[in-house]
Amino acid sequence: MKWTILELSDYQKDQNQSDSSLEELGMDELILLKGIYALTRQGVTPSRKRLVEFAEASHTPLSEQQVRYRLEMLEEKGLVMKQKGRGGTKLTRKGYVAAEKLELSLS
């Protein structure tokens, strides 16, 4: 992937912000961030139902209402964008960088 200078500087700013973002997240939010990242990489739309299943598989059972609330918190922190209807939830650039760091730290 080729980066312009502006994109590279934005990416570096997002990396610095993602460090503090990860520290502010609770375990449930980290699981959801990881779930959105994993589902998106698999080409699957991260719906609330799929995130409930992902959380359950991660030994952190959450209800759809709990997922909804935590997604709102992640959106307020600028890590995800919730889509109406069947759009699911998408990571922002800041969320993607944070999820990558989370994935690397757990590997």
N, CA, C and O atoms as CSV, one atom per row, in Angstrom:
chain,resi,resn,atom,element,x,y,z
A,1,MET,N,N,0.835,-1.176,0.000
A,1,MET,CA,C,0.000,0.000,0.000
A,1,MET,C,C,0.882,1.241,0.000
A,1,MET,O,O,1.811,1.344,0.801
A,2,LYS,N,N,0.597,2.178,-0.890
A,2,LYS,CA,C,1.358,3.417,-0.958
A,2,LYS,C,C,0.648,4.479,-0.128
A,2,LYS,O,O,-0.577,4.596,-0.182
A,3,TRP,N,N,1.403,5.242,0.629
A,3,TRP,CA,C,0.851,6.271,1.510
A,3,TRP,C,C,1.306,7.648,1.020
A,3,TRP,O,O,2.450,7.813,0.597
A,4,THR,N,N,0.425,8.611,1.077
A,4,THR,CA,C,0.845,9.985,0.848
A,4,THR,C,C,1.390,10.497,2.177
A,4,THR,O,O,1.167,9.881,3.219
A,5,ILE,N,N,2.091,11.602,2.145
A,5,ILE,CA,C,2.663,12.164,3.367
A,5,ILE,C,C,1.558,12.518,4.358
A,5,ILE,O,O,1.714,12.290,5.558
A,6,LEU,N,N,0.449,13.069,3.880
A,6,LEU,CA,C,-0.663,13.443,4.749
A,6,LEU,C,C,-1.282,12.205,5.392
A,6,LEU,O,O,-1.566,12.200,6.590
A,7,GLU,N,N,-1.488,11.160,4.601
A,7,GLU,CA,C,-2.060,9.922,5.141
A,7,GLU,C,C,-1.132,9.297,6.168
A,7,GLU,O,O,-1.586,8.783,7.190
A,8,LEU,N,N,0.171,9.341,5.900
A,8,LEU,CA,C,1.143,8.765,6.820
A,8,LEU,C,C,1.145,9.530,8.147
A,8,LEU,O,O,1.201,8.917,9.213
A,9,SER,N,N,1.085,10.848,8.087
A,9,SER,CA,C,1.078,11.617,9.334
A,9,SER,C,C,-0.224,11.388,10.099
A,9,SER,O,O,-0.207,11.343,11.329
A,10,ASP,N,N,-1.353,11.243,9.398
A,10,ASP,CA,C,-2.625,10.925,10.059
A,10,ASP,C,C,-2.556,9.551,10.706
A,10,ASP,O,O,-3.027,9.365,11.828
A,11,TYR,N,N,-1.973,8.592,10.004
A,11,TYR,CA,C,-1.834,7.234,10.531
A,11,TYR,C,C,-0.977,7.245,11.802
A,11,TYR,O,O,-1.307,6.580,12.784
A,12,GLN,N,N,0.115,7.998,11.779
A,12,GLN,CA,C,0.983,8.063,12.949
A,12,GLN,C,C,0.261,8.725,14.126
A,12,GLN,O,O,0.433,8.305,15.270
A,13,LYS,N,N,-0.540,9.751,13.857
A,13,LYS,CA,C,-1.332,10.375,14.927
A,13,LYS,C,C,-2.322,9.369,15.500
A,13,LYS,O,O,-2.499,9.290,16.715
A,14,ASP,N,N,-2.968,8.598,14.621
A,14,ASP,CA,C,-3.924,7.590,15.074
A,14,ASP,C,C,-3.234,6.529,15.920
A,14,ASP,O,O,-3.810,6.045,16.894
A,15,GLN,N,N,-2.003,6.161,15.560
A,15,GLN,CA,C,-1.266,5.172,16.354
A,15,GLN,C,C,-1.009,5.699,17.758
A,15,GLN,O,O,-1.171,4.969,18.736
A,16,ASN,N,N,-0.612,6.956,17.863
A,16,ASN,CA,C,-0.348,7.546,19.175
A,16,ASN,C,C,-1.631,7.630,19.996
A,16,ASN,O,O,-1.616,7.367,21.198
A,17,GLN,N,N,-2.739,7.994,19.357
A,17,GLN,CA,C,-4.018,8.087,20.060
A,17,GLN,C,C,-4.515,6.712,20.465
A,17,GLN,O,O,-5.147,6.574,21.512
A,18,SER,N,N,-4.246,5.692,19.664
A,18,SER,CA,C,-4.755,4.355,19.964
A,18,SER,C,C,-4.109,3.779,21.221
A,18,SER,O,O,-4.727,2.967,21.909
A,19,ASP,N,N,-2.876,4.185,21.533
A,19,ASP,CA,C,-2.233,3.717,22.755
A,19,ASP,C,C,-3.048,4.123,23.974
A,19,ASP,O,O,-3.315,3.303,24.852
A,20,SER,N,N,-3.441,5.390,24.025
A,20,SER,CA,C,-4.228,5.854,25.166
A,20,SER,C,C,-5.642,5.295,25.099
A,20,SER,O,O,-6.256,5.060,26.140
A,21,SER,N,N,-6.172,5.076,23.901
A,21,SER,CA,C,-7.521,4.533,23.756
A,21,SER,C,C,-7.611,3.137,24.344
A,21,SER,O,O,-8.582,2.826,25.034
A,22,LEU,N,N,-6.627,2.291,24.092
A,22,LEU,CA,C,-6.641,0.925,24.606
A,22,LEU,C,C,-6.588,0.903,26.126
A,22,LEU,O,O,-7.222,0.057,26.758
A,23,GLU,N,N,-5.840,1.823,26.714
A,23,GLU,CA,C,-5.726,1.863,28.170
A,23,GLU,C,C,-7.041,2.242,28.831
A,23,GLU,O,O,-7.290,1.860,29.975
A,24,GLU,N,N,-7.882,2.983,28.131
A,24,GLU,CA,C,-9.146,3.458,28.690
A,24,GLU,C,C,-10.274,2.441,28.544
A,24,GLU,O,O,-11.347,2.643,29.111
A,25,LEU,N,N,-10.067,1.364,27.809
A,25,LEU,CA,C,-11.139,0.414,27.531
A,25,LEU,C,C,-11.224,-0.676,28.580
A,25,LEU,O,O,-10.213,-1.129,29.117
A,26,GLY,N,N,-12.464,-1.094,28.864
A,26,GLY,CA,C,-12.694,-2.225,29.742
A,26,GLY,C,C,-12.541,-3.523,28.969
A,26,GLY,O,O,-12.415,-3.509,27.744
A,27,MET,N,N,-12.552,-4.636,29.673
A,27,MET,CA,C,-12.368,-5.947,29.034
A,27,MET,C,C,-13.456,-6.214,27.998
A,27,MET,O,O,-13.155,-6.709,26.912
A,28,ASP,N,N,-14.714,-5.897,28.307
A,28,ASP,CA,C,-15.804,-6.133,27.361
A,28,ASP,C,C,-15.599,-5.338,26.075
A,28,ASP,O,O,-15.838,-5.845,24.979
A,29,GLU,N,N,-15.159,-4.098,26.215
A,29,GLU,CA,C,-14.927,-3.261,25.037
A,29,GLU,C,C,-13.769,-3.799,24.204
A,29,GLU,O,O,-13.817,-3.777,22.974
A,30,LEU,N,N,-12.723,-4.283,24.884
A,30,LEU,CA,C,-11.585,-4.867,24.162
A,30,LEU,C,C,-12.016,-6.102,23.383
A,30,LEU,O,O,-11.586,-6.303,22.247
A,31,ILE,N,N,-12.866,-6.933,23.992
A,31,ILE,CA,C,-13.373,-8.130,23.316
A,31,ILE,C,C,-14.172,-7.721,22.079
A,31,ILE,O,O,-14.025,-8.325,21.017
A,32,LEU,N,N,-15.017,-6.700,22.214
A,32,LEU,CA,C,-15.823,-6.260,21.070
A,32,LEU,C,C,-14.948,-5.668,19.965
A,32,LEU,O,O,-15.180,-5.923,18.783
A,33,LEU,N,N,-13.957,-4.890,20.344
A,33,LEU,CA,C,-13.046,-4.311,19.353
A,33,LEU,C,C,-12.320,-5.427,18.596
A,33,LEU,O,O,-12.186,-5.386,17.373
A,34,LYS,N,N,-11.861,-6.414,19.348
A,34,LYS,CA,C,-11.186,-7.555,18.729
A,34,LYS,C,C,-12.159,-8.327,17.828
A,34,LYS,O,O,-11.779,-8.785,16.750
A,35,GLY,N,N,-13.419,-8.471,18.274
A,35,GLY,CA,C,-14.424,-9.174,17.484
A,35,GLY,C,C,-14.743,-8.467,16.181
A,35,GLY,O,O,-14.837,-9.102,15.130
A,36,ILE,N,N,-14.907,-7.168,16.244
A,36,ILE,CA,C,-15.190,-6.386,15.027
A,36,ILE,C,C,-14.033,-6.525,14.045
A,36,ILE,O,O,-14.235,-6.703,12.844
A,37,TYR,N,N,-12.821,-6.440,14.578
A,37,TYR,CA,C,-11.615,-6.571,13.746
A,37,TYR,C,C,-11.561,-7.955,13.100
A,37,TYR,O,O,-11.334,-8.077,11.897
A,38,ALA,N,N,-11.770,-8.992,13.906
A,38,ALA,CA,C,-11.680,-10.370,13.398
A,38,ALA,C,C,-12.777,-10.655,12.368
A,38,ALA,O,O,-12.500,-11.228,11.314
A,39,LEU,N,N,-14.000,-10.266,12.660
A,39,LEU,CA,C,-15.102,-10.518,11.727
A,39,LEU,C,C,-14.897,-9.763,10.416
A,39,LEU,O,O,-15.146,-10.300,9.337
A,40,THR,N,N,-14.446,-8.526,10.518
A,40,THR,CA,C,-14.206,-7.727,9.310
A,40,THR,C,C,-13.122,-8.360,8.453
A,40,THR,O,O,-13.249,-8.398,7.229
A,41,ARG,N,N,-12.065,-8.855,9.070
A,41,ARG,CA,C,-10.984,-9.499,8.323
A,41,ARG,C,C,-11.449,-10.779,7.648
A,41,ARG,O,O,-10.893,-11.181,6.626
A,42,GLN,N,N,-12.486,-11.431,8.225
A,42,GLN,CA,C,-13.049,-12.639,7.631
A,42,GLN,C,C,-14.058,-12.313,6.528
A,42,GLN,O,O,-14.566,-13.211,5.856
A,43,GLY,N,N,-14.342,-11.018,6.348
A,43,GLY,CA,C,-15.310,-10.608,5.337
A,43,GLY,C,C,-16.751,-10.746,5.800
A,43,GLY,O,O,-17.670,-10.810,4.984
A,44,VAL,N,N,-16.945,-10.792,7.125
A,44,VAL,CA,C,-18.277,-10.949,7.710
A,44,VAL,C,C,-18.688,-9.621,8.339
A,44,VAL,O,O,-17.879,-8.970,9.001
A,45,THR,N,N,-19.941,-9.218,8.135
A,45,THR,CA,C,-20.437,-7.990,8.736
A,45,THR,C,C,-20.595,-8.188,10.242
A,45,THR,O,O,-21.304,-9.099,10.670
A,46,PRO,N,N,-19.946,-7.349,11.052
A,46,PRO,CA,C,-20.028,-7.498,12.505
A,46,PRO,C,C,-21.357,-6.973,13.065
A,46,PRO,O,O,-21.448,-5.813,13.468
A,47,SER,N,N,-22.361,-7.811,13.089
A,47,SER,CA,C,-23.657,-7.442,13.662
A,47,SER,C,C,-23.619,-7.663,15.174
A,47,SER,O,O,-22.711,-8.315,15.689
A,48,ARG,N,N,-24.606,-7.118,15.878
A,48,ARG,CA,C,-24.660,-7.328,17.325
A,48,ARG,C,C,-24.751,-8.818,17.655
A,48,ARG,O,O,-24.100,-9.292,18.586
A,49,LYS,N,N,-25.554,-9.548,16.898
A,49,LYS,CA,C,-25.717,-10.977,17.147
A,49,LYS,C,C,-24.379,-11.709,17.003
A,49,LYS,O,O,-24.034,-12.549,17.833
A,50,ARG,N,N,-23.637,-11.389,15.956
A,50,ARG,CA,C,-22.334,-12.039,15.756
A,50,ARG,C,C,-21.340,-11.635,16.847
A,50,ARG,O,O,-20.493,-12.430,17.255
A,51,LEU,N,N,-21.455,-10.389,17.313
A,51,LEU,CA,C,-20.564,-9.950,18.386
A,51,LEU,C,C,-20.907,-10.636,19.706
A,51,LEU,O,O,-20.016,-10.919,20.506
A,52,VAL,N,N,-22.192,-10.905,19.939
A,52,VAL,CA,C,-22.605,-11.675,21.122
A,52,VAL,C,C,-21.975,-13.061,21.042
A,52,VAL,O,O,-21.435,-13.556,22.031
A,53,GLU,N,N,-22.042,-13.690,19.865
A,53,GLU,CA,C,-21.457,-15.021,19.676
A,53,GLU,C,C,-19.938,-14.986,19.852
A,53,GLU,O,O,-19.362,-15.890,20.457
A,54,PHE,N,N,-19.295,-13.953,19.328
A,54,PHE,CA,C,-17.846,-13.821,19.468
A,54,PHE,C,C,-17.463,-13.671,20.935
A,54,PHE,O,O,-16.509,-14.298,21.396
A,55,ALA,N,N,-18.200,-12.843,21.670
A,55,ALA,CA,C,-17.921,-12.632,23.093
A,55,ALA,C,C,-18.096,-13.936,23.869
A,55,ALA,O,O,-17.298,-14.258,24.749
A,56,GLU,N,N,-19.145,-14.676,23.532
A,56,GLU,CA,C,-19.397,-15.958,24.189
A,56,GLU,C,C,-18.230,-16.925,23.940
A,56,GLU,O,O,-17.771,-17.606,24.857
A,57,ALA,N,N,-17.769,-16.972,22.713
A,57,ALA,CA,C,-16.641,-17.841,22.358
A,57,ALA,C,C,-15.361,-17.404,23.066
A,57,ALA,O,O,-14.450,-18.207,23.267
A,58,SER,N,N,-15.300,-16.125,23.443
A,58,SER,CA,C,-14.133,-15.590,24.158
A,58,SER,C,C,-14.312,-15.687,25.670
A,58,SER,O,O,-13.563,-15.078,26.433
A,59,HIS,N,N,-15.318,-16.464,26.097
A,59,HIS,CA,C,-15.605,-16.677,27.520
A,59,HIS,C,C,-15.986,-15.397,28.246
A,59,HIS,O,O,-15.711,-15.245,29.436
A,60,THR,N,N,-16.626,-14.468,27.521
A,60,THR,CA,C,-17.134,-13.232,28.094
A,60,THR,C,C,-18.564,-13.052,27.599
A,60,THR,O,O,-18.803,-12.265,26.683
A,61,PRO,N,N,-19.515,-13.767,28.188
A,61,PRO,CA,C,-20.888,-13.677,27.693
A,61,PRO,C,C,-21.477,-12.274,27.876
A,61,PRO,O,O,-21.428,-11.698,28.963
A,62,LEU,N,N,-22.030,-11.746,26.795
A,62,LEU,CA,C,-22.685,-10.437,26.804
A,62,LEU,C,C,-24.039,-10.571,26.122
A,62,LEU,O,O,-24.185,-11.328,25.162
A,63,SER,N,N,-25.027,-9.836,26.616
A,63,SER,CA,C,-26.329,-9.811,25.958
A,63,SER,C,C,-26.276,-8.806,24.802
A,63,SER,O,O,-25.335,-8.018,24.706
A,64,GLU,N,N,-27.276,-8.835,23.935
A,64,GLU,CA,C,-27.313,-7.861,22.827
A,64,GLU,C,C,-27.403,-6.441,23.374
A,64,GLU,O,O,-26.823,-5.517,22.804
A,65,GLN,N,N,-28.132,-6.263,24.485
A,65,GLN,CA,C,-28.238,-4.927,25.087
A,65,GLN,C,C,-26.882,-4.455,25.604
A,65,GLN,O,O,-26.530,-3.286,25.444
A,66,GLN,N,N,-26.125,-5.349,26.219
A,66,GLN,CA,C,-24.789,-4.993,26.696
A,66,GLN,C,C,-23.873,-4.648,25.525
A,66,GLN,O,O,-23.087,-3.703,25.604
A,67,VAL,N,N,-23.974,-5.410,24.447
A,67,VAL,CA,C,-23.181,-5.125,23.246
A,67,VAL,C,C,-23.572,-3.758,22.688
A,67,VAL,O,O,-22.703,-2.961,22.334
A,68,ARG,N,N,-24.850,-3.489,22.610
A,68,ARG,CA,C,-25.337,-2.201,22.090
A,68,ARG,C,C,-24.756,-1.043,22.903
A,68,ARG,O,O,-24.263,-0.067,22.338
A,69,TYR,N,N,-24.818,-1.158,24.228
A,69,TYR,CA,C,-24.309,-0.093,25.099
A,69,TYR,C,C,-22.802,0.098,24.917
A,69,TYR,O,O,-22.325,1.228,24.811
A,70,ARG,N,N,-22.070,-0.992,24.882
A,70,ARG,CA,C,-20.613,-0.886,24.744
A,70,ARG,C,C,-20.206,-0.372,23.362
A,70,ARG,O,O,-19.190,0.310,23.226
A,71,LEU,N,N,-20.994,-0.698,22.343
A,71,LEU,CA,C,-20.726,-0.137,21.012
A,71,LEU,C,C,-20.933,1.373,21.017
A,71,LEU,O,O,-20.196,2.102,20.354
A,72,GLU,N,N,-21.930,1.844,21.762
A,72,GLU,CA,C,-22.133,3.294,21.893
A,72,GLU,C,C,-20.916,3.941,22.541
A,72,GLU,O,O,-20.483,5.017,22.128
A,73,MET,N,N,-20.366,3.280,23.561
A,73,MET,CA,C,-19.175,3.803,24.237
A,73,MET,C,C,-17.979,3.827,23.293
A,73,MET,O,O,-17.211,4.788,23.282
A,74,LEU,N,N,-17.822,2.765,22.498
A,74,LEU,CA,C,-16.727,2.725,21.521
A,74,LEU,C,C,-16.902,3.795,20.456
A,74,LEU,O,O,-15.924,4.374,19.983
A,75,GLU,N,N,-18.156,4.057,20.077
A,75,GLU,CA,C,-18.414,5.103,19.091
A,75,GLU,C,C,-18.094,6.482,19.668
A,75,GLU,O,O,-17.535,7.327,18.968
A,76,GLU,N,N,-18.437,6.716,20.920
A,76,GLU,CA,C,-18.116,7.991,21.566
A,76,GLU,C,C,-16.615,8.223,21.638
A,76,GLU,O,O,-16.158,9.366,21.596
A,77,LYS,N,N,-15.849,7.147,21.746
A,77,LYS,CA,C,-14.391,7.245,21.816
A,77,LYS,C,C,-13.755,7.308,20.430
A,77,LYS,O,O,-12.532,7.388,20.309
A,78,GLY,N,N,-14.586,7.272,19.381
A,78,GLY,CA,C,-14.082,7.410,18.022
A,78,GLY,C,C,-13.451,6.154,17.455
A,78,GLY,O,O,-12.680,6.232,16.499
A,79,LEU,N,N,-13.765,4.986,18.030
A,79,LEU,CA,C,-13.154,3.745,17.568
A,79,LEU,C,C,-14.012,2.992,16.559
A,79,LEU,O,O,-13.479,2.238,15.745
A,80,VAL,N,N,-15.332,3.180,16.597
A,80,VAL,CA,C,-16.226,2.500,15.657
A,80,VAL,C,C,-17.280,3.465,15.133
A,80,VAL,O,O,-17.527,4.524,15.709
A,81,MET,N,N,-17.892,3.067,14.025
A,81,MET,CA,C,-19.050,3.762,13.462
A,81,MET,C,C,-20.160,2.732,13.335
A,81,MET,O,O,-19.985,1.702,12.684
A,82,LYS,N,N,-21.296,3.005,13.953
A,82,LYS,CA,C,-22.428,2.085,13.843
A,82,LYS,C,C,-23.235,2.462,12.608
A,82,LYS,O,O,-23.509,3.637,12.364
A,83,GLN,N,N,-23.608,1.456,11.841
A,83,GLN,CA,C,-24.404,1.662,10.634
A,83,GLN,C,C,-25.858,1.298,10.934
A,83,GLN,O,O,-26.127,0.417,11.750
A,84,LYS,N,N,-26.763,1.961,10.292
A,84,LYS,CA,C,-28.174,1.619,10.442
A,84,LYS,C,C,-28.497,0.400,9.583
A,84,LYS,O,O,-27.876,0.172,8.545
A,85,GLY,N,N,-29.472,-0.371,10.029
A,85,GLY,CA,C,-29.912,-1.531,9.247
A,85,GLY,C,C,-28.880,-2.629,9.247
A,85,GLY,O,O,-28.302,-2.957,10.284
A,86,ARG,N,N,-28.653,-3.191,8.088
A,86,ARG,CA,C,-27.753,-4.345,7.974
A,86,ARG,C,C,-26.291,-3.955,7.768
A,86,ARG,O,O,-25.465,-4.803,7.427
A,87,GLY,N,N,-25.973,-2.705,7.967
A,87,GLY,CA,C,-24.600,-2.242,7.748
A,87,GLY,C,C,-23.610,-2.730,8.780
A,87,GLY,O,O,-22.407,-2.774,8.520
A,88,GLY,N,N,-24.111,-3.103,9.966
A,88,GLY,CA,C,-23.214,-3.571,11.017
A,88,GLY,C,C,-22.394,-2.435,11.591
A,88,GLY,O,O,-22.752,-1.263,11.467
A,89,THR,N,N,-21.303,-2.793,12.215
A,89,THR,CA,C,-20.414,-1.828,12.861
A,89,THR,C,C,-19.077,-1.855,12.144
A,89,THR,O,O,-18.554,-2.922,11.823
A,90,LYS,N,N,-18.530,-0.683,11.897
A,90,LYS,CA,C,-17.247,-0.593,11.196
A,90,LYS,C,C,-16.233,0.114,12.086
A,90,LYS,O,O,-16.578,1.011,12.855
A,91,LEU,N,N,-14.993,-0.300,11.969
A,91,LEU,CA,C,-13.910,0.360,12.688
A,91,LEU,C,C,-13.546,1.663,11.994
A,91,LEU,O,O,-13.501,1.724,10.765
A,92,THR,N,N,-13.287,2.701,12.772
A,92,THR,CA,C,-12.710,3.917,12.211
A,92,THR,C,C,-11.221,3.645,12.010
A,92,THR,O,O,-10.732,2.584,12.398
A,93,ARG,N,N,-10.510,4.569,11.422
A,93,ARG,CA,C,-9.062,4.383,11.261
A,93,ARG,C,C,-8.409,4.241,12.633
A,93,ARG,O,O,-7.540,3.391,12.831
A,94,LYS,N,N,-8.837,5.083,13.581
A,94,LYS,CA,C,-8.315,5.018,14.945
A,94,LYS,C,C,-8.628,3.643,15.572
A,94,LYS,O,O,-7.784,3.057,16.249
A,95,GLY,N,N,-9.839,3.146,15.339
A,95,GLY,CA,C,-10.235,1.837,15.863
A,95,GLY,C,C,-9.449,0.705,15.229
A,95,GLY,O,O,-9.082,-0.260,15.898
A,96,TYR,N,N,-9.191,0.829,13.930
A,96,TYR,CA,C,-8.423,-0.194,13.226
A,96,TYR,C,C,-6.999,-0.276,13.774
A,96,TYR,O,O,-6.471,-1.365,14.000
A,97,VAL,N,N,-6.389,0.880,13.981
A,97,VAL,CA,C,-5.026,0.918,14.516
A,97,VAL,C,C,-5.011,0.321,15.926
A,97,VAL,O,O,-4.115,-0.452,16.266
A,98,ALA,N,N,-6.002,0.680,16.743
A,98,ALA,CA,C,-6.081,0.153,18.112
A,98,ALA,C,C,-6.284,-1.358,18.086
A,98,ALA,O,O,-5.671,-2.077,18.875
A,99,ALA,N,N,-7.138,-1.846,17.190
A,99,ALA,CA,C,-7.405,-3.289,17.095
A,99,ALA,C,C,-6.163,-4.040,16.634
A,99,ALA,O,O,-5.886,-5.136,17.123
A,100,GLU,N,N,-5.416,-3.466,15.702
A,100,GLU,CA,C,-4.165,-4.096,15.261
A,100,GLU,C,C,-3.176,-4.211,16.418
A,100,GLU,O,O,-2.536,-5.247,16.597
A,101,LYS,N,N,-3.058,-3.135,17.203
A,101,LYS,CA,C,-2.148,-3.164,18.348
A,101,LYS,C,C,-2.618,-4.188,19.367
A,101,LYS,O,O,-1.802,-4.897,19.956
A,102,LEU,N,N,-3.916,-4.271,19.578
A,102,LEU,CA,C,-4.466,-5.239,20.511
A,102,LEU,C,C,-4.157,-6.656,20.023
A,102,LEU,O,O,-3.747,-7.515,20.803
A,103,GLU,N,N,-4.354,-6.885,18.746
A,103,GLU,CA,C,-4.095,-8.201,18.148
A,103,GLU,C,C,-2.614,-8.582,18.304
A,103,GLU,O,O,-2.291,-9.723,18.635
A,104,LEU,N,N,-1.733,-7.627,18.065
A,104,LEU,CA,C,-0.302,-7.893,18.186
A,104,LEU,C,C,0.107,-8.138,19.632
A,104,LEU,O,O,0.978,-8.964,19.904
A,105,SER,N,N,-0.519,-7.423,20.556
A,105,SER,CA,C,-0.136,-7.580,21.965
A,105,SER,C,C,-0.627,-8.909,22.531
A,105,SER,O,O,-0.064,-9.410,23.505
A,106,LEU,N,N,-1.671,-9.488,21.931
A,106,LEU,CA,C,-2.202,-10.760,22.399
A,106,LEU,C,C,-1.538,-11.947,21.716
A,106,LEU,O,O,-1.722,-13.090,22.135
A,107,SER,N,N,-0.773,-11.685,20.676
A,107,SER,CA,C,-0.115,-12.778,19.930
A,107,SER,C,C,1.128,-13.262,20.627
A,107,SER,O,O,1.796,-14.172,20.136
